Amino acid sequence: MTVHAAASVNPDDYGESLGVASILVIDDEPGMRNFLTKILTPRCKRVEQARSTVEAAAILDQAHFDLVILDNIMPGQTGLDWLAEQRRVGFYADTILITAYADLDTAIQALRTGVADFVLKPFRANQILNAAARALDRKSLRRENYLLKHELSEAGFTARGRLLGNSQPIQEVRDMLTKLAPLPTPVLFTGASGTGKEIAARSLHGHSDRAGKPFVAVNCAAFASDHIAEELFGVVEGGEHRKDGLFLHADGGTLLLDEVAQLPDQVQAMLLRVLEDQRIRPAGAEREIPLNLRFLFATNADLKEAVAAGTFRQDLYHRINVVGIEMPLLSTRQEDIVELTALFMSEFSRSLGMPALELNEEVLLKLSRYDWPGNVRELRNLIERSVILGEFPEEFSGAGRVTGARALETLELVEQRHIMNVLDACGGNRAEAARRLGVSRKTIDRKCAAWGV
């Protein structure tokens, strides 16, 4: 086996998919292997070569490839016979067949074994590069389409967003995400429903070196217990039918298992092995597939209680709880409610094409005093519903209605009242008040000077 890695990958006319691909070349002729390696290496992330199907099978046991370029006529076993055999044991990569002999029987067998393209010898460098780029682009589109359908069908789908607010609790979450982003460590997000666990997980992925790879969120409670293993791990049936699981679709990126406490016992045991080995075995497959995944987990359940009750494996709990992040309740971040309300109001007014409601002082005070058992999700839903109906629910409505400069003035009054209350609670200690509010000491000094305090 010879391994070739490009010093730098420069996307060219053959597209971005080729530039990030890992490719295995299988050919018994050294000249052809070296030719293919020479033209592919400067344009791909990784290129490996095997001089026989036996050597290729050993390589595939250790690594996953995006594409295989396979010679058909080789000593001992044809490439297509080897490919059919590999499909039966769980070989997933797209394959380009190269051969000097093409007939109808070969073409039919190639279709049955799932060959992505067929290149006749002799061929030029641009022919094999175009074939590889086409195969990889089709694979990328299939993956994106599958993940999009999965995301749209997920129960409780969370729109991509960012962590909002400047309070101390949410700033502490941001600081922890910044520390964890470059690491491969599993992270467990806990907290009540609606506190933003998935958004925090997306933020972690977005700041990591995997940001350009898939982020796949799986709601474990959304699948029937007898189907979730197939959805996660995939299935191979007789070598002719295969279904790639979500683990494989997320390969190279980040996988979030939400409501992880809902996983059945059998799947918990399977997941523990994946976390330890970074390998999966689809149902019906004989070969394990290596993975490159960052695992994140989320739950609103108390996993310690679930372990004590025997419904969640203790060894799995310790494996996923390497680092935990508790998402704060909205009721503990009251200083963020004004900002969140204004942002959601602007968002829904624009997206629904309906006028924004006035946020006068009375409305904002009532919103700030409410307990928000549904947290940020409840606030967001309330604003959306209010924009649609053209008014706030009675318990949040304000008697007075203000517009323009006066509306801005009342927002300032709410801000001033809140900051002064925090200062009072801190005994006038501006540094401590700034820490609790999640702002700088200079901000507090500037505001107090403007208010003559």
N, C-alpha and C positions, 0 to 999 in steps of 0.2 A: 504494500500500500504506500502511495506517495501522497502527501498533503501539500497543497499549495494555497496560500492565503495572500490576497492582494494587499500591498502596502497601503494603498488608498483606493477607495471606490469612487469613481467619477461617473455619474450618470451620463449617458450619451444618447444617441438617437434611438437606442433600443429600449428606453424607458426605465422608470424607477424600480419596477419589480425585479428586473435582472440585477440591478445594482445591489440589492439586499438579499439575493438568493444564495442558497447553498446547493451545490450541484455535485452529483456523483457520476463519473464517467466510467463505463464498464466496457472494455474491449480487450481482446487478447493480442492485438497488434500494437507493439510499443509506439510505432510511428503515428498511428491514429490517436492513441491516448495522448501523446505529447502534443500533437497538433491541436486537439480539442482543448487541452489544458492551457496551451499557450494563448489561444484566442479568448478563452473564457475568464482566465484569472484576472486580467486588468479590469474586467467589467462586472465581476461578481464579488460577493462577500467571502465565499469560501468554495474551493474546488478540491475534490478528492478523486482519486482514480483507483480502479481495481482491474487486475489483469484476467480475472476469472469470475464466474458466478459464485463459486465457493467463497472467494475472498470478499466479494460484494456482500454476500449474506452475512458474513462476520462483521463487516463495517456497519451494516444496517441494524445489527443488534446493539450497537453502541451509540449511534447518532441518527437523527432524523434529517432528511433532505427534502428540499422543496421540489427538486426535479432530478430525474435520472435519465442520462443519455446512454442507451443500451444498443450494442451491436447484436444483430440477430444470429449470425452464423459464427459459432464458437465451438471449440472442441468439447465433446462430451454431451453438451446440452444446448439447444437453441435458446436464444434470448427470450423468445416468446414462451417457450415451455417453462423456463425459469421464472418468468414474470407471472404466469398463471399459478405456479406453485407458491410464489411469494404472496400473491393476492389471497390465497386460501389461508395463509397463516397470519395475515394482518399487515400487508404492505400498502401504504397509503399514497406515496408520492406519485405525482404525475410523471409520465415516461415518454421520451421521444425515442423511436426505434430508427436505427440506421442500418441499411442493408444494401447490398449490391444486386439482390435478386428480389423482385416484386412480382407476385402473382395474386390471383383472386383468393386462393386459400389463405395465403399469408395475411392479406388485407382483412379478411373476415376474422381470422384468429386475433389479429391486432385489435380490432374493434371489441371483440368479446373480452379481451383482457384489459380493456380500458386504456389503450395507448392514446396519448394526447396528440401525437403528430408522427409523420412518416417521412423520413428523409432518405433519398436514394443516393448511393455512392456512384460516381464521385460528386462532391458538393463543394461549394465555395464557403469561405468563412461567414459571409453575410447570410447565407441560407440557414446555417445552423443557429446563428445568433438570432435571426428573425423567428425561427421556429421556437427557440427557447423563450424569447420575449413574449410571443403569442401565448404559449402554454402558461407562463407565469402570470400574464395579465388576466387570462381567463380564470385561473385559480384565485387570483386576488379578487376578482369581481364576484365569483361564487361565494368566497368567504365574506366579503362585505355585504352581499345580499342576504346571506344566511343570518349574519349578526344583526343586521338592520331589522329583519323580520322578527328575530328573537327579542330584540330590545323593544319593538313596538308592541309585541304580544305579552310582554312581561306584566304580570299583575302588579299594580302599584308602580308603574313606570315613572321614574324620576327624571325630569328634564335636566339636561346638562346645565350646570350652573356653577356658581362660585360661592364660597363661604362669605356671607354678608355680615356686616357689623364690625364695630371697633371696641366692643367691651372686653374687659380683661379675660373672661372665660373663653371667648372665641379666639382671642389673640394667643392664648396659651395653646389652643388646638393648632393654630397655624404654625406656631413655633415648633411644636412636636412634629408636624407633618414635614416641615423643612428639614429637620434632623433625620427623619426616617426615609425621605424620598430617595436618596442615593443608595440605600441599603437593600439587600434581598430579603430582609427579615419579614416573617408573617406579622400582620397587625390585626388585632381584634378591636372593632369599633362597637361600643356598647352605648346604650342610652334609649330613652323612650321613643316611641314612634313619632316621626315628624321632626326630629332634632337635626337631621341632615347627615346621617351616617354614610349614605351612598355618595352624596356630594363631596364629603370629606375624602372618601376613598378615591373618587375621580380626581380630586385635587392632588392627592398623593401621587397617583399615576401620572398626572400631567406635569409634575415637577421632577419626575424620575427620568432615567435614561431610557425608559421604555415608552416614553410619551408618544412616539411615532408608531407604536404597535397597538394591537387591539386592547381595549378595556371591555371586559365581558362581565356583566352583572347578572347573577343567577339568583332568583328568588326560590329558595329550596322548598318553601311552602306552596309554591304554585304548581308543583308536579305531583302526580299520584305516586305513592310510595313504590309501586311496582314498575314505574317507568323512569324514575329519576336516574338510576344507574345507567340506563341506555342513553339518556339525554346527555349525561356528563361524560361517559367513557366511550360512547359509540358502539357500533355493532358490525360484525362481519358475518355474512351468511353465504357459505358455499363458495366464497371467492368471487362471486359475480355481483353480489349486492353488498354495499357497505354504507354505513351512515357515520359520518364523522361526528364525534361528540363535541361538546362545548369546550372541554379541556384542549382538544387538538385545535379547534378554531381559535382559541386564545393563545396558542403557542407563541412564545416570544414576548408576550405582553403581560397583562395583569388580569387575574380572575378574582372577582368578588363573590363570595358565597354568602348571600344575605339570608337571614332567618336560619342560620346554620343549626340551631337547636332542633329544627324540624326534620333533620336528616334521619332516615331509618337506620337501625342498628347495623345492618349489613353494609350500607353505604358508608357509615362512619368508619368501619374497619377498612374498607377499600380506600377511603380518603387518607387515613393514617399512613397507609403504605405509600400512597402517591407523595405525601409530604416528606416521607423519609427517603424515598428513592428517586423522585422526580421522573417516574415512569408510569405508564398506564397500560392496561391490557383490555382492549375492547372485547365485548361479549362475542364469543365464537372465534377469537383470534388466538394463535399459538405464540405469537411474538409480542413482547412488550415494546412500547414505543417511548423513546426518550422525550422528555419535555423540558422546556425552558420557560418556567412560569413564576411570576410573583403572586403569592396567595394573600388575599385579604379576606377578612371575615366580619360579619355584622350580625348583631342580634339585639332584640329588646327584652330577651328573657334573661333570667339569672342562671348562668351556666353552672355556678357552684351548687345551686339548689338542684339543677337537673342532674348533676353528677351524684349528689347525695340521694336523689330519688331513683337512680339507676337508669335514667332515660338518655344520658349522654356519657360517652366513654371518658373516663378520667385521663387515660393516656392521650386521647385526642385533645381534650381540654388543655392539658399542659403544653401540647405541641403547637396549638394555635394561639395560645395566650402568651406568646413571647413578649410582646409589647401591647398594652391595652390603651385605648383612647376612649374616655367617657365623654360623649357629646353632651354639652350643657343644655338644661331646660331653658326654654324661652323666658320663663318667669325669673330666671337668675340673670338674665341679660336685658333687663327692662330698658336700659339706655339705648339698645339697638332697635327698639320697636318703632320709634319715629322714622329712622332711616329705612327700615324694612317696609313699613307702610307706604312711604313715599315712593320707593322703588317699585313695589308691586302695583301701586296705583298707576304709575307712569307706564309700566309694562302692559297692563291689561287695557288701559285706555287706548294705547297705540295698537295692540294686536286685535282688539275687538272693534276698533273704530267707533268707540263710544266716549262721551265726555267724562273726564275725571271728576270725582266727587271732591267737594271742598273739605280740606283737613283743618278744621278750626280747632281752637284750644280745647274745647270740651270733648270733641271726638278723640283727640290724641290722649287726653288724660284718661278717658274711659278705656281706651285700648291699652294704655300703659298699666292700668290697675287690674285688668282681667288676668286670670290665672293661666290661660292657654294650655289646657290639658293635651291638646293636639299639637302644641308647639308651632314651629314655623310653618308647617304644612297647613295647620288650621288657620293661621293668620292669612296665608296666601289664598286659601279657598274663600275666606270671608271677604277679602278685597275683590276677588274675581266675581263672586256672587253679588256683591254690592254694586259693582260697576254695571253688571248686566241688569239689575233691578232698578238702578238709578237712585238708590238710597241705602244708607246703612240700616242694619237691624235696629229696632227701637232701643235696645240696651246700650248701643254705641252711638246713637245719633246725637248731634249737638243742637241745642235750642237756637243758637245764633248761627248765621251764615255769613262768612266773610270771604272776600276775594282779593286778588292782587297783592299789593304791598301789605295790606292788613293780615292776609293769610301768612305771609312770611314772618310778620311780626309775632304772630301767635306761636309759630314754631320756635322762634327765638325765646319767647317767654317760657315755653315748655322746657327747652334746653337749659335756660337759666335756673328755673326752679329745681330741675333734677340735679344739676351740678351743685347748687347751694345745699340741697338735701344731703348729698354725698359728703360735701365739706363738713357739714354739721356732724354727720355720723363719724367722721374722722377727727373730730375735735379741732377743725381748722387746719389740719396737716395737709398742705397742698400736694406734697410728694405722694402721700398715701392715697389721696383722692384721685390723682392722675393715674396711679397704678390700678385702682379699682375701675376707673372709667376706660382704661385702655388707651389713654392719650398721653402726650408728653407734658412735663411740668410747665414748659413754656406756654403751651396752649391754655392751661389753667391760669397762669399769671396774666396772659393777654386778655382772657375773658374777664377776669376779675377787675383788671384795670379799666376795661371798657364799661363795666357795670359800677365802677366807683367803690369797689369793695376793698 
